[in-house]
C-alpha cells in the first residue's frame, strides 16, 4: 500500500520547490487528498480552536445531542444514520458567527482568526494548482469567486462515542461538492477515510496538520487542463 501523501509546505521556499510541486501534483491526480505540515497557520491557534471546540461541545451540545438521539430511539433498527453533532459557521460573503447561540467571545474570536488563516491557505493552494497546470496565477481563485465573490464556511463536527456502533456510521460515504476542503482532524483518533482503487484508506491523524480534500468543483474546473 502506498503511503498517504504528506507535504511540507516550507519546502516551497527553497531548492526543493520543484520536487514539492511534483508531490502536490501526484497527490491531486492519484489521491485527491493530502496532508500539509508547516502550512503557516500558528500552532497555538490550532490548539486554541481544538480546545474551545471540545469545551463548547461538552458545555452546550452534548446534552442536546443525547436528548435528540434518545427521542429518535436508537434501540429501534436504524439504517444509514450519521452519528455526528455539528454546527455551521458562515464566513463569506457574510458572517453568521455573531448569530450562533452559546459561543463564548473567545471562541468567536478564535474562529474568525482561524477562518482568515484558512482562506489565505486555500488561496495559496489554488495558486499552486495553477502553477502545476500551467495556468495564470489567480485563475482558479477568480473562477471560484466569479462575480459574487467567495463563498466560505466552516463545519464544526464532533463524533461522540456510540452505544450501538453497528447501527450507525460517524458520517456516511460521500463526496464534497466544494472546491478545496481544509480539515483539522483530531490527532488522537483515526476516523477519516478515503476510497482509493476500491479500498478504504485511513487518513493518518497527525498533530497540527491540515488535511486537504479536493472537492467536486475543483475536479470539474481542472479537468480540461490535466
HELIX and SHEET records of a PDB file:
HELIX    1   1 UNK A    9  UNK A   13  5                                   5    
HELIX    2   2 UNK A   17  UNK A   30  1                                  14    
HELIX    3   3 UNK A   43  UNK A   56  1                                  14    
HELIX    4   4 UNK A   57  UNK A   61  3                                   5    
HELIX    5   5 UNK A   62  UNK A   72  1                                  11    
HELIX    6   6 UNK A   97  UNK A   99  5                                   3    
HELIX    7   7 UNK A  105  UNK A  133  1                                  29    
HELIX    8   8 UNK A  139  UNK A  145  1                                   7    
HELIX    9   9 UNK A  165  UNK A  167  5                                   3    
HELIX   10  10 UNK A  216  UNK A  222  1                                   7    
HELIX   11  11 UNK A  223  UNK A  225  5                                   3    
SHEET    1   A 4 UNK A   6  UNK A   8  0                                        
SHEET    2   A 4 UNK A  33  UNK A  37  1                                        
SHEET    3   A 4 UNK A 210  UNK A 214 -1                                        
SHEET    4   A 4 UNK A 180  UNK A 183 -1                                        
SHEET    1   B 2 UNK A  85  UNK A  92  0                                        
SHEET    2   B 2 UNK A 152  UNK A 158 -1                                        
SHEET    1   C 2 UNK A 193  UNK A 196  0                                        
SHEET    2   C 2 UNK A 199  UNK A 202 -1                                        
END                                                                             
